[in-house]
Amino acid sequence: MKKLFITVAALLIGASFASAQDMATVTETYNNGANALAAENYSDALFSFKAALEGAEALGEEGAEIVSKCKNYIPEIQFLIAKKLVNNQDYDNAVAELGKTVEIAKAYGADETASSAADLIPQVLMQKANALLNAKDFAAAVGGYKAVIAADPSNGVAALRLGAALNSMGDKEAAIEAFKQAIANGQEKAAVKQISNIYLKNAAAALKAKNYAGAIEEALKVNEYGDNAKAYQIAAQASQSLKKNSDAIAYFEKYLELSPNAGNFTQVAYTVAALYQQQGNKAKAVEFYQKAVTDPKFGAEAQKQINALK
């Protein structure tokens, strides 16, 4: 019986010695991580702290303090690695590392770090998309901005720039939908301007192609987003070509109202006067001929018509 007791005691002493060795190894690994962190060697630091954590957890209560410290450091180091990739414009890997940061931080109860990393993901995606847009890689930029919106559906700036990329690709209908999303998310002024420009270009192209009905339709779409002098002028010219003189007069008058200092003001006034005269409205004809008497080309004829109508 005495011999057996000595054997068990020897085993216990051996286990205690092994435990001490394990704790020393874990502590050394932890210190290696701390030194690597101080040297801003984040990859080595992360590797060492993960190894120390695994070893400390195996020690139970004895390693509890190191476990706690490792769980504090690991999410922060993971976040530092991700931010370094952002600074190096390695956006795809940065997003991947930020995702890891969120996952690890949540697992270790580092809620603030998890939230900060999650908030940074749409910003990084936005930086990537902006870089692609600036490089005129419009197709890739479209994908980039869609990724931003998927991560942050209320990002009006991303929707606005998505519209710009789509418009540059010639996908005007999709661009308009993106601009409408931008309007709904705080970018009304800029998005309305972009939509108006698309419809205005469509109207001008239709007028040039002698698609007068199409020109009127597109011009009136412009004015759904706010009165636009150029749109009214196009609608007036198209209406005049279709012999819809009453509509032409109304659109030309709106153009003159919005553009009192336009270089062609007197010429347009002369046109309106002539249209009124064709309708037999002498008073209105005289009113608009009087606005045209200073025109270098039509002034003399305007005065002649005034004299004849009075």
SERO-4910 file (N, C-alpha, C, O; in steps of 0.05 Angstrom, whole numbers):
BEGIN
 pado doro    nc1    nc2    nc3   cac1   cac2   cac3    cc1    cc2    cc3    oc1    oc2    oc3
  Met    A     17    -24      0      0      0      0     17     25      0     11     44    -14
  Lys    A     39     25     15     57     48     16     69     53    -11     73     76    -19
  Lys    A     77     32    -25     89     35    -52     70     48    -71     78     65    -88
  Leu    A     44     40    -70     24     51    -87     21     81    -82     19     96   -101
  Phe    A     20     90    -57     17    118    -50     40    134    -62     35    156    -72
  Ile    A     64    124    -61     87    138    -72     84    141   -102     91    162   -113
  Thr    A     73    121   -116     70    123   -145     49    144   -152     54    160   -170
  Val    A     27    145   -138      6    165   -143     16    193   -137     11    211   -153
  Ala    A     31    196   -116     42    222   -109     61    231   -131     62    255   -138
  Ala    A     77    212   -141     95    219   -163     80    229   -187     89    248   -201
  Leu    A     58    216   -193     41    225   -216     30    252   -212     30    269   -231
  Leu    A     21    258   -188     10    285   -182     32    306   -185     27    328   -195
  Ile    A     55    300   -175     78    319   -178     84    324   -207     89    346   -215
  Gly    A     83    302   -223     89    304   -252     68    321   -265     75    337   -283
  Ala    A     43    317   -258     21    333   -270     24    362   -264     20    380   -281
  Ser    A     31    368   -239     35    396   -231     58    409   -246     56    432   -254
  Phe    A     79    393   -251    102    404   -266     94    409   -295    103    429   -307
  Ala    A     78    390   -306     69    393   -334     52    418   -337     54    433   -356
  Ser    A     34    422   -317     16    445   -317     32    471   -316     26    491   -329
  Ala    A     53    471   -300     70    495   -297     84    500   -324     87    523   -333
  Gln    A     93    478   -337    106    481   -363     86    492   -383     93    510   -399
  Asp    A     61    482   -383     41    492   -402     35    521   -397     32    536   -417
  Met    A     33    530   -372     27    557   -366     50    575   -375     45    597   -385
  Ala    A     74    566   -372     97    581   -381     97    584   -411    103    606   -422
  Thr    A     90    563   -425     89    564   -454     67    583   -464     71    599   -482
  Val    A     43    581   -451     21    599   -458     29    628   -453     23    646   -469
  Thr    A     41    633   -430     49    660   -423     70    671   -443     68    694   -451
  Glu    A     89    654   -451    109    662   -470     95    668   -497    102    688   -510
  Thr    A     77    652   -505     62    656   -530     47    683   -529     46    698   -548
  Tyr    A     34    687   -506     19    712   -502     38    736   -504     32    756   -517
  Asn    A     61    734   -491     81    756   -492     91    761   -520     96    784   -528
  Asn    A     94    740   -535    103    743   -563     82    759   -579     89    776   -595
  Gly    A     56    753   -573     35    769   -586     36    798   -578     32    815   -595
  Ala    A     41    803   -552     42    831   -543     65    846   -556     62    869   -563
  Asn    A     88    832   -558    111    845   -571    106    850   -601    114    871   -612
  Ala    A     93    831   -614     87    835   -643     67    858   -646     69    874   -665
  Leu    A     48    860   -628     29    882   -629     42    909   -625     36    928   -639
  Ala    A     61    910   -606     75    935   -602     91    943   -626     95    967   -631
  Ala    A    100    923   -641    116    929   -666     98    933   -690    107    936   -713
  Glu    A     71    932   -685     51    935   -707     53    913   -727     46    917   -751
  Asn    A     63    890   -718     63    866   -735     37    851   -729     37    831   -714
  Tyr    A     15    860   -741    -11    851   -732    -16    821   -739    -30    808   -723
  Ser    A     -7    812   -761    -12    784   -768      1    765   -748    -11    746   -739
  Asp    A     26    771   -741     40    754   -721     27    757   -693     24    737   -679
  Ala    A     18    781   -687      5    785   -661    -21    769   -660    -26    756   -640
  Leu    A    -36    770   -681    -61    755   -682    -56    725   -679    -71    711   -664
  Phe    A    -36    716   -693    -30    687   -692    -22    679   -664    -32    659   -654
  Ser    A     -5    695   -651      4    688   -624    -19    689   -604    -21    672   -586
  Phe    A    -36    710   -605    -57    712   -586    -78    690   -589    -89    680   -570
  Lys    A    -83    682   -614   -101    659   -618    -89    633   -607   -104    617   -595
  Ala    A    -63    629   -610    -50    606   -599    -50    606   -569    -55    586   -556
  Ala    A    -45    630   -558    -45    633   -528    -73    628   -518    -77    615   -497
  Leu    A    -94    638   -532   -121    634   -523   -128    604   -522   -140    594   -503
  Glu    A   -121    590   -543   -126    561   -544   -113    546   -521   -125    529   -508
  Gly    A    -87    553   -516    -73    540   -495    -84    548   -468    -86    530   -450
  Ala    A    -91    573   -464   -101    582   -438   -128    570   -432   -134    563   -409
  Glu    A   -145    567   -452   -171    554   -448   -168    525   -438   -184    516   -423
  Ala    A   -148    512   -448   -143    484   -440   -134    482   -411   -137    460   -399
  Leu    A   -124    504   -400   -114    503   -372   -136    509   -352   -132    507   -328
  Gly    A   -160    516   -362   -182    521   -344   -179    546   -328   -171    567   -339
  Glu    A   -184    544   -302   -183    568   -285   -156    580   -284   -153    605   -282
  Glu    A   -135    564   -286   -108    575   -285   -102    594   -308    -87    613   -305
  Gly    A   -114    589   -331   -109    606   -355   -130    627   -360   -130    640   -380
  Ala    A   -149    631   -340   -172    648   -344   -164    677   -351   -176    690   -368
  Glu    A   -144    687   -337   -136    715   -341   -126    719   -370   -132    739   -383
  Ile    A   -109    700   -379    -99    703   -406   -121    700   -427   -121    713   -447
  Val    A   -140    682   -421   -163    679   -439   -178    706   -442   -184    714   -464
  Ser    A   -183    719   -420   -197    745   -420   -181    766   -436   -193    780   -452
  Lys    A   -155    767   -432   -139    787   -445   -138    781   -476   -140    800   -492
  Cys    A   -135    756   -483   -134    749   -511   -160    756   -525   -161    766   -548
  Lys    A   -183    751   -511   -209    757   -523   -213    788   -526   -229    796   -543
  Asn    A   -199    803   -510   -200    832   -513   -183    841   -537   -191    859   -553
  Tyr    A   -159    829   -540   -141    837   -561   -148    827   -589   -146    842   -608
  Ile    A   -157    803   -591   -161    791   -617   -180    806   -635   -173    811   -659
  Pro    A   -204    815   -626   -222    830   -644   -209    857   -652   -212    866   -675
  Glu    A   -195    870   -634   -182    895   -640   -160    892   -661   -158    908   -679
  Ile    A   -145    871   -659   -123    866   -678   -135    859   -706   -126    868   -726
  Gln    A   -156    843   -705   -170    836   -730   -180    862   -744   -178    864   -768
  Phe    A   -190    880   -728   -200    906   -739   -177    923   -750   -180    935   -771
  Leu    A   -154    922   -736   -131    937   -746   -121    926   -773   -113    941   -790
  Ile    A   -122    900   -776   -114    888   -801   -132    897   -823   -123    903   -845
  Ala    A   -158    897   -817   -178    905   -838   -174    935   -845   -174    941   -869
  Lys    A   -169    952   -826   -166    980   -831   -140    986   -847   -139   1004   -863
  Lys    A   -120    970   -842    -95    973   -857   -100    966   -887    -89    979   -904
  Leu    A   -116    946   -892   -123    939   -919   -139    961   -932   -135    967   -956
  Val    A   -156    974   -917   -171    997   -928   -152   1019   -936   -154   1030   -958
  Asn    A   -133   1025   -919   -114   1046   -925    -97   1039   -950    -88   1057   -964
  Asn    A    -93   1014   -954    -77   1005   -978    -95   1002  -1003    -86    993  -1024
  Gln    A   -121   1009  -1000   -140   1007  -1022   -144    979  -1032   -151    974  -1055
  Asp    A   -140    959  -1014   -145    931  -1020   -173    926  -1010   -177    912   -990
  Tyr    A   -193    936  -1025   -220    938  -1015   -233    910  -1011   -247    906   -991
  Asp    A   -229    892  -1030   -242    866  -1028   -233    851  -1003   -249    840   -988
  Asn    A   -207    850   -999   -196    836   -975   -204    851   -949   -208    839   -928
  Ala    A   -205    878   -951   -213    894   -928   -241    886   -919   -246    883   -895
  Val    A   -259    884   -938   -287    877   -932   -288    849   -919   -303    844   -900
  Ala    A   -272    830   -930   -271    803   -919   -262    804   -890   -273    790   -873
  Glu    A   -241    819   -885   -230    821   -858   -248    835   -839   -250    829   -815
  Leu    A   -263    855   -849   -283    868   -832   -305    849   -824   -315    850   -802
  Gly    A   -313    832   -843   -333    812   -837   -323    793   -815   -339    786   -797
  Lys    A   -298    785   -817   -286    768   -795   -286    783   -769   -291    771   -748
  Thr    A   -280    809   -770   -279    825   -745   -306    825   -732   -308    821   -708
  Val    A   -327    829   -747   -354    830   -736   -361    803   -723   -371    802   -701
  Glu    A   -354    782   -737   -360    755   -727   -345    749   -701   -357    740   -681
  Ile    A   -319    754   -701   -303    749   -677   -311    767   -654   -313    758   -631
  Ala    A   -315    793   -660   -322    812   -639   -348    804   -625   -350    806   -601
  Lys    A   -367    796   -641   -392    787   -629   -389    762   -612   -400    760   -590
  Ala    A   -372    744   -621   -368    719   -606   -354    724   -580   -358    710   -560
  Tyr    A   -337    745   -579   -322    751   -555   -334    774   -539   -322    783   -520
  Gly    A   -358    782   -546   -372    803   -531   -361    831   -535   -367    849   -519
  Ala    A   -346    835   -556   -335    862   -562   -355    877   -580   -350    881   -604
  Asp    A   -378    884   -569   -400    895   -585   -393    921   -598   -402    926   -621
  Glu    A   -378    938   -585   -370    964   -597   -353    960   -622   -356    973   -642
  Thr    A   -334    942   -620   -317    936   -643   -333    923   -665   -329    930   -689
  Ala    A   -351    906   -659   -368    893   -679   -385    915   -694   -387    914   -718
  Ser    A   -396    934   -679   -412    955   -691   -395    973   -709   -404    980   -730
  Ser    A   -371    980   -699   -354    998   -715   -345    984   -741   -344    997   -762
  Ala    A   -339    959   -739   -331    944   -763   -354    941   -783   -350    944   -807
  Ala    A   -378    936   -773   -401    933   -790   -407    960   -804   -415    960   -827
  Asp    A   -404    982   -789   -409   1008   -801   -389   1015   -823   -395   1030   -841
  Leu    A   -365   1004   -820   -344   1011   -839   -347    996   -866   -338   1006   -886
  Ile    A   -361    974   -866   -363    958   -890   -376    974   -913   -365    974   -935
  Pro    A   -399    987   -909   -411   1003   -931   -392   1025   -940   -392   1032   -964
  Gln    A   -377   1037   -922   -359   1058   -929   -337   1048   -947   -329   1061   -967
  Val    A   -327   1025   -941   -305   1013   -958   -316   1006   -985   -303   1010  -1006
  Leu    A   -340    994   -986   -353    988  -1011   -357   1013  -1028   -354   1013  -1052
  Met    A   -364   1035  -1014   -368   1060  -1028   -341   1071  -1039   -341   1081  -1062
  Gln    A   -320   1068  -1024   -293   1077  -1034   -286   1061  -1059   -275   1072  -1078
  Lys    A   -291   1035  -1058   -284   1019  -1081   -301   1027  -1106   -290   1030  -1128
  Ala    A   -327   1031  -1102   -344   1039  -1124   -336   1066  -1135   -336   1071  -1159
  Asn    A   -329   1085  -1117   -321   1112  -1126   -296   1110  -1143   -293   1124  -1163
  Ala    A   -277   1093  -1135   -252   1090  -1150   -258   1079  -1178   -246   1088  -1197
  Leu    A   -276   1060  -1179   -284   1049  -1205   -298   1070  -1223   -293   1071  -1247
  Leu    A   -315   1086  -1211   -329   1107  -1226   -309   1127  -1236   -311   1136  -1259
  Asn    A   -290   1135  -1219   -270   1155  -1228   -252   1144  -1250   -242   1159  -1267
  Ala    A   -249   1117  -1250   -233   1104  -1271   -250   1099  -1296   -240   1088  -1316
  Lys    A   -275   1107  -1296   -294   1104  -1318   -299   1074  -1324   -306   1067  -1347
  Asp    A   -296   1057  -1304   -303   1029  -1307   -332   1027  -1297   -337   1018  -1275
  Phe    A   -350   1036  -1314   -378   1040  -1306   -392   1014  -1298   -407   1013  -1279
  Ala    A   -387    993  -1314   -400    967  -1307   -392    958  -1280   -409    949  -1264
  Ala    A   -366    959  -1273   -357    951  -1247   -367    969  -1225   -374    961  -1203
  Ala    A   -369    995  -1232   -379   1015  -1212   -408   1009  -1206   -416   1011  -1183
  Val    A   -424   1001  -1226   -452    994  -1221   -453    971  -1200   -469    973  -1181
  Gly    A   -437    951  -1204   -436    929  -1185   -428    938  -1158   -438    929  -1137
  Gly    A   -409    956  -1157   -399    967  -1132   -420    982  -1116   -424    978  -1092
  Tyr    A   -435    999  -1130   -455   1015  -1116   -479    998  -1108   -492   1003  -1088
  Lys    A   -485    977  -1124   -506    959  -1116   -499    944  -1091   -516    939  -1074
  Ala    A   -473    938  -1088   -463    925  -1063   -466    944  -1039   -473    935  -1017
  Val    A   -461    969  -1043   -464    989  -1022   -493    990  -1013   -499    989   -989
  Ile    A   -511    992  -1033   -540    994  -1027   -550    969  -1013   -568    970   -996
  Ala    A   -540    946  -1021   -547    921  -1008   -540    921   -979   -554    911   -962
  Ala    A   -517    933   -973   -508    935   -945   -521    958   -930   -525    957   -906
  Asp    A   -529    979   -945   -541   1003   -933   -562   1014   -951   -557   1032   -967
  Pro    A   -587   1003   -950   -608   1010   -969   -615   1040   -969   -627   1050   -988
  Ser    A   -609   1054   -947   -617   1082   -945   -595   1101   -955   -597   1125   -951
  Asn    A   -574   1090   -968   -552   1107   -977   -559   1121  -1003   -557   1110  -1025
  Gly    A   -569   1146  -1000   -577   1161  -1023   -555   1169  -1042   -558   1170  -1066
  Val    A   -531   1174  -1031   -508   1181  -1047   -500   1158  -1065   -494   1162  -1089
  Ala    A   -501   1133  -1054   -495   1110  -1071   -515   1107  -1093   -508   1100  -1116
  Ala    A   -540   1111  -1087   -561   1109  -1108   -557   1131  -1129   -561   1125  -1153
  Leu    A   -549   1155  -1121   -544   1176  -1140   -521   1169  -1159   -523   1174  -1183
  Arg    A   -500   1158  -1147   -477   1151  -1164   -482   1126  -1180   -470   1123  -1202
  Leu    A   -498   1108  -1170   -507   1085  -1186   -521   1095  -1211   -516   1086  -1233
  Gly    A   -539   1115  -1207   -553   1127  -1230   -534   1139  -1250   -537   1136  -1274
  Ala    A   -513   1152  -1240   -493   1165  -1258   -478   1144  -1274   -473   1148  -1298
  Ala    A   -471   1122  -1261   -456   1100  -1275   -474   1087  -1296   -465   1082  -1319
  Leu    A   -499   1082  -1289   -518   1070  -1308   -523   1089  -1332   -524   1080  -1355
  Asn    A   -525   1114  -1326   -530   1134  -1347   -506   1135  -1366   -509   1137  -1390
  Ser    A   -482   1133  -1355   -458   1133  -1372   -456   1109  -1389   -444   1109  -1411
  Met    A   -469   1087  -1381   -470   1063  -1397   -492   1063  -1418   -493   1046  -1435
  Gly    A   -509   1084  -1416   -531   1086  -1435   -556   1073  -1426   -576   1072  -1441
  Asp    A   -557   1062  -1402   -581   1049  -1391   -597   1071  -1376   -597   1072  -1352
  Lys    A   -611   1087  -1392   -625   1110  -1381   -648   1103  -1362   -652   1116  -1342
  Glu    A   -663   1083  -1370   -686   1075  -1353   -677   1066  -1326   -689   1073  -1305
  Ala    A   -657   1049  -1325   -647   1040  -1299   -635   1063  -1283   -637   1064  -1259
  Ala    A   -622   1081  -1298   -610   1105  -1285   -632   1121  -1271   -629   1130  -1248
  Ile    A   -654   1125  -1285   -676   1141  -1274   -687   1127  -1248   -693   1141  -1229
  Glu    A   -690   1101  -1249   -699   1087  -1225   -680   1090  -1202   -688   1094  -1179
  Ala    A   -654   1090  -1208   -634   1094  -1186   -636   1123  -1176   -634   1127  -1151
  Phe    A   -640   1142  -1193   -643   1170  -1185   -668   1173  -1168   -668   1189  -1149
  Lys    A   -689   1159  -1175   -714   1161  -1158   -708   1150  -1130   -718   1160  -1110
  Gln    A   -692   1129  -1129   -684   1118  -1102   -668   1138  -1087   -670   1141  -1063
  Ala    A   -651   1153  -1101   -635   1174  -1088   -653   1196  -1078   -648   1206  -1056
  Ile    A   -673   1203  -1093   -693   1223  -1084   -706   1215  -1057   -709   1231  -1039
  Ala    A   -713   1189  -1056   -726   1179  -1032   -707   1177  -1008   -717   1173   -985
  Asn    A   -681   1181  -1013   -662   1178   -991   -644   1203   -988   -620   1201   -984
  Gly    A   -657   1226   -991   -644   1251   -984   -627   1265  -1005   -614   1285   -998
  Gln    A   -628   1256  -1030   -612   1269  -1051   -630   1281  -1073   -624   1278  -1097
  Glu    A   -652   1293  -1064   -672   1302  -1083   -661   1322  -1104   -665   1319  -1128
  Lys    A   -648   1343  -1095   -639   1364  -1113   -621   1353  -1135   -626   1359  -1159
  Ala    A   -600   1339  -1128   -581   1328  -1148   -595   1307  -1166   -590   1307  -1190
  Ala    A   -611   1290  -1154   -624   1269  -1170   -645   1280  -1189   -646   1271  -1212
  Val    A   -660   1300  -1181   -679   1312  -1198   -665   1325  -1222   -675   1323  -1245
  Lys    A   -643   1338  -1217   -628   1350  -1239   -619   1329  -1259   -620   1333  -1283
  Gln    A   -610   1306  -1249   -600   1284  -1267   -623   1273  -1284   -620   1268  -1308
  Ile    A   -646   1269  -1271   -669   1258  -1286   -678   1278  -1307   -684   1271  -1330
  Ser    A   -679   1303  -1299   -687   1324  -1318   -669   1325  -1342   -677   1328  -1365
  Asn    A   -643   1322  -1337   -623   1322  -1359   -627   1299  -1378   -624   1302  -1403
  Ile    A   -634   1276  -1367   -639   1252  -1385   -662   1257  -1403   -661   1253  -1427
  Tyr    A   -684   1266  -1391   -709   1271  -1407   -704   1294  -1427   -714   1293  -1449
  Leu    A   -689   1314  -1419   -684   1337  -1437   -667   1328  -1461   -673   1336  -1484
  Lys    A   -647   1311  -1456   -631   1301  -1479   -648   1283  -1497   -646   1284  -1521
  Asn    A   -666   1268  -1485   -684   1251  -1501   -702   1269  -1518   -707   1263  -1542
  Ala    A   -712   1291  -1507   -730   1309  -1521   -715   1322  -1544   -726   1324  -1566
  Ala    A   -690   1331  -1539   -675   1344  -1560   -668   1325  -1583   -670   1332  -1606
  Ala    A   -662   1300  -1576   -656   1280  -1596   -681   1274  -1613   -679   1270  -1637
  Ala    A   -704   1272  -1600   -729   1266  -1614   -736   1289  -1633   -745   1285  -1655
  Leu    A   -732   1314  -1624   -737   1337  -1641   -719   1337  -1665   -728   1342  -1688
  Lys    A   -694   1331  -1661   -675   1330  -1683   -682   1309  -1703   -678   1312  -1727
  Ala    A   -693   1287  -1693   -701   1264  -1710   -729   1269  -1722   -739   1251  -1736
  Lys    A   -741   1292  -1717   -768   1299  -1726   -790   1280  -1715   -811   1277  -1727
  Asn    A   -783   1269  -1692   -803   1254  -1677   -817   1274  -1658   -811   1274  -1634
  Tyr    A   -835   1289  -1669   -846   1312  -1654   -863   1304  -1631   -862   1316  -1609
  Ala    A   -879   1283  -1634   -895   1273  -1612   -877   1264  -1589   -882   1269  -1566
  Gly    A   -856   1249  -1596   -837   1240  -1576   -823   1262  -1562   -818   1261  -1538
  Ala    A   -816   1283  -1577   -803   1306  -1566   -820   1320  -1545   -811   1328  -1524
  Ile    A   -846   1323  -1552   -864   1335  -1532   -867   1318  -1507   -866   1328  -1485
  Glu    A   -870   1292  -1511   -873   1274  -1489   -849   1275  -1470   -852   1277  -1445
  Glu    A   -825   1274  -1481   -801   1275  -1464   -797   1302  -1451   -788   1304  -1428
  Ala    A   -804   1324  -1466   -801   1351  -1454   -820   1354  -1431   -813   1367  -1411
  Leu    A   -844   1344  -1433   -864   1347  -1411   -855   1330  -1387   -862   1338  -1364
  Lys    A   -841   1308  -1391   -830   1293  -1369   -810   1309  -1353   -808   1307  -1329
  Val    A   -794   1325  -1368   -775   1343  -1354   -790   1361  -1334   -782   1364  -1311
  Asn    A   -811   1372  -1344   -826   1392  -1327   -842   1380  -1305   -852   1394  -1287
  Glu    A   -844   1353  -1304   -856   1340  -1281   -838   1343  -1256   -847   1341  -1234
  Tyr    A   -812   1348  -1262   -793   1352  -1240   -785   1381  -1235   -766   1387  -1221
  Gly    A   -801   1399  -1247   -795   1427  -1244   -794   1441  -1271   -784   1430  -1290
  Asp    A   -804   1466  -1272   -804   1480  -1298   -776   1484  -1309   -758   1492  -1295
  Asn    A   -774   1478  -1335   -748   1479  -1349   -753   1494  -1375   -768   1485  -1392
  Ala    A   -739   1517  -1378   -744   1534  -1401   -738   1519  -1427   -753   1521  -1446
  Lys    A   -715   1505  -1428   -707   1491  -1452   -728   1470  -1460   -734   1466  -1483
  Ala    A   -739   1456  -1440   -759   1436  -1445   -784   1449  -1458   -796   1438  -1476
  Tyr    A   -792   1472  -1447   -815   1486  -1459   -810   1494  -1487   -828   1493  -1504
  Gln    A   -785   1503  -1493   -779   1512  -1520   -781   1488  -1539   -792   1491  -1561
  Ile    A   -770   1465  -1531   -771   1441  -1548   -800   1433  -1553   -808   1427  -1575
  Ala    A   -816   1433  -1531   -845   1426  -1534   -859   1445  -1553   -876   1436  -1569
  Ala    A   -852   1470  -1551   -864   1491  -1569   -857   1486  -1598   -874   1487  -1615
  Gln    A   -831   1481  -1603   -822   1477  -1630   -835   1453  -1643   -843   1453  -1666
  Ala    A   -836   1431  -1626   -849   1406  -1636   -878   1410  -1641   -889   1401  -1661
  Ser    A   -892   1425  -1624   -921   1430  -1627   -925   1447  -1652   -945   1442  -1667
  Gln    A   -908   1466  -1657   -911   1483  -1680   -908   1466  -1706   -922   1470  -1725
  Ser    A   -889   1447  -1705   -884   1430  -1729   -908   1412  -1734   -914   1404  -1756
  Leu    A   -923   1405  -1712   -947   1389  -1715   -972   1406  -1720   -994   1395  -1720
  Lys    A   -968   1432  -1724   -990   1450  -1729  -1009   1453  -1705  -1032   1461  -1707
  Lys    A   -999   1446  -1681  -1014   1450  -1657  -1007   1477  -1645   -993   1480  -1626
  Asn    A  -1018   1498  -1658  -1009   1525  -1653  -1017   1535  -1625  -1002   1550  -1612
  Ser    A  -1040   1526  -1615  -1047   1535  -1588  -1028   1524  -1567  -1020   1538  -1549
  Asp    A  -1020   1499  -1571  -1001   1487  -1552   -974   1501  -1556   -960   1507  -1536
  Ala    A   -966   1506  -1580   -941   1520  -1586   -940   1547  -1572   -920   1554  -1560
  Ile    A   -962   1562  -1574   -963   1589  -1561   -959   1586  -1531   -944   1600  -1519
  Ala    A   -974   1567  -1519   -972   1563  -1490   -944   1556  -1481   -934   1566  -1461
  Tyr    A   -931   1538  -1496   -904   1530  -1488   -884   1553  -1493   -866   1557  -1477
  Phe    A   -887   1567  -1516   -868   1589  -1521   -872   1611  -1500   -852   1623  -1491
  Glu    A   -896   1617  -1492   -900   1637  -1471   -888   1629  -1445   -876   1646  -1430
  Lys    A   -889   1603  -1438   -876   1594  -1413   -846   1597  -1416   -833   1603  -1396
  Tyr    A   -836   1591  -1439   -807   1594  -1444   -799   1623  -1439   -779   1629  -1425
  Leu    A   -814   1642  -1451   -807   1670  -1448   -809   1679  -1418   -794   1696  -1409
  Glu    A   -829   1668  -1404   -833   1675  -1376   -808   1666  -1359   -799   1681  -1342
  Leu    A   -798   1643  -1366   -776   1632  -1351   -749   1643  -1360   -729   1641  -1345
  Ser    A   -748   1654  -1384   -722   1663  -1395   -724   1692  -1406   -720   1696  -1430
  Pro    A   -729   1711  -1388   -733   1739  -1397   -707   1751  -1409   -708   1771  -1424
  Asn    A   -685   1739  -1403   -659   1749  -1413   -646   1732  -1434   -623   1734  -1440
  Ala    A   -662   1714  -1445   -651   1695  -1465   -643   1711  -1490   -656   1730  -1498
  Gly    A   -622   1701  -1503   -612   1714  -1527   -632   1714  -1550   -631   1731  -1567
  Asn    A   -649   1694  -1550   -669   1692  -1572   -697   1701  -1563   -717   1695  -1576
  Phe    A   -698   1717  -1542   -724   1725  -1531   -741   1740  -1552   -764   1733  -1556
  Thr    A   -729   1759  -1566   -745   1775  -1585   -753   1759  -1609   -774   1763  -1620
  Gln    A   -736   1740  -1617   -743   1722  -1639   -767   1704  -1632   -785   1701  -1648
  Val    A   -766   1693  -1608   -788   1676  -1599   -814   1693  -1596   -835   1683  -1603
  Ala    A   -811   1717  -1586   -834   1735  -1584   -847   1740  -1611   -871   1741  -1614
  Tyr    A   -830   1744  -1631   -840   1748  -1658   -855   1724  -1668   -876   1726  -1681
  Thr    A   -845   1699  -1662   -859   1675  -1670   -886   1673  -1656   -906   1666  -1669
  Val    A   -887   1679  -1631   -913   1678  -1616   -932   1698  -1628   -956   1692  -1632
  Ala    A   -922   1722  -1634   -940   1742  -1646   -951   1732  -1673   -975   1736  -1678
  Ala    A   -935   1720  -1689   -944   1710  -1715   -965   1688  -1711   -984   1687  -1726
  Leu    A   -961   1671  -1691   -980   1649  -1686  -1007   1661  -1677  -1028   1652  -1685
  Tyr    A  -1006   1681  -1659  -1030   1694  -1651  -1044   1708  -1674  -1069   1707  -1677
  Gln    A  -1028   1720  -1692  -1040   1733  -1715  -1054   1713  -1733  -1075   1719  -1744
  Gln    A  -1042   1689  -1736  -1055   1668  -1752  -1082   1660  -1740  -1100   1652  -1755
  Gln    A  -1084   1661  -1714  -1109   1654  -1700  -1129   1677  -1700  -1152   1673  -1692
  Gly    A  -1121   1700  -1710  -1139   1723  -1711  -1140   1738  -1685  -1158   1755  -1681
  Asn    A  -1121   1733  -1667  -1121   1748  -1641  -1103   1772  -1644  -1079   1771  -1638
  Lys    A  -1114   1794  -1654  -1098   1818  -1660  -1085   1830  -1636  -1062   1838  -1637
  Ala    A  -1099   1831  -1614  -1089   1844  -1590  -1064   1829  -1580  -1044   1842  -1573
  Lys    A  -1065   1803  -1579  -1042   1787  -1570  -1020   1789  -1590   -996   1789  -1583
  Ala    A  -1027   1790  -1615  -1006   1792  -1636   -990   1818  -1632   -966   1818  -1633
  Val    A  -1005   1840  -1629   -992   1866  -1624   -974   1865  -1599   -952   1875  -1599
  Glu    A   -985   1853  -1578   -970   1852  -1553   -943   1839  -1556   -923   1848  -1546
  Phe    A   -942   1817  -1571   -917   1803  -1575   -900   1814  -1597   -875   1812  -1596
  Tyr    A   -912   1827  -1617   -896   1841  -1637   -880   1864  -1624   -858   1870  -1631
  Gln    A   -893   1876  -1604   -880   1898  -1590   -855   1889  -1575   -836   1904  -1571
  Lys    A   -856   1864  -1566   -832   1852  -1552   -810   1846  -1572   -787   1842  -1564
  Ala    A   -816   1846  -1598   -797   1838  -1618   -786   1862  -1634   -769   1858  -1651
  Val    A   -795   1886  -1629   -787   1909  -1646   -757   1915  -1644   -746   1929  -1661
  Thr    A   -744   1906  -1623   -715   1912  -1620   -698   1890  -1633   -674   1892  -1633
  Asp    A   -711   1869  -1643   -695   1847  -1655   -682   1857  -1681   -695   1868  -1698
  Pro    A   -656   1852  -1684   -641   1862  -1708   -651   1850  -1734   -649   1863  -1755
  Lys    A   -662   1826  -1733   -671   1813  -1757   -701   1817  -1762   -709   1822  -1785
  Phe    A   -717   1815  -1741   -746   1816  -1745   -759   1842  -1735   -783   1845  -1738
  Gly    A   -743   1860  -1724   -755   1884  -1712   -771   1901  -1731   -793   1910  -1725
  Ala    A   -760   1905  -1755   -773   1923  -1775   -800   1910  -1783   -820   1924  -1786
  Glu    A   -800   1884  -1788   -824   1870  -1795   -845   1870  -1773   -869   1873  -1777
  Ala    A   -835   1868  -1748   -853   1869  -1725   -867   1896  -1723   -891   1897  -1719
  Gln    A   -852   1918  -1728   -864   1944  -1727   -884   1947  -1750   -905   1960  -1746
  Lys    A   -878   1936  -1773   -896   1938  -1796   -922   1924  -1789   -944   1934  -1796
  Gln    A   -920   1900  -1776   -945   1885  -1769   -961   1900  -1748   -986   1900  -1749
  Ile    A   -947   1912  -1729   -961   1928  -1709   -978   1950  -1722  -1001   1954  -1716
  Asn    A   -965   1964  -1740   -978   1986  -1754  -1003   1976  -1770  -1023   1990  -1771
  Ala    A  -1000   1953  -1781  -1022   1942  -1797  -1045   1932  -1780  -1068   1932  -1789
  Leu    A  -1038   1923  -1756  -1059   1911  -1739  -1074   1931  -1723  -1096   1926  -1713
  Lys    A  -1063   1954  -1719  -1076   1975  -1702  -1099   1989  -1718  -1112   2006  -1707
***
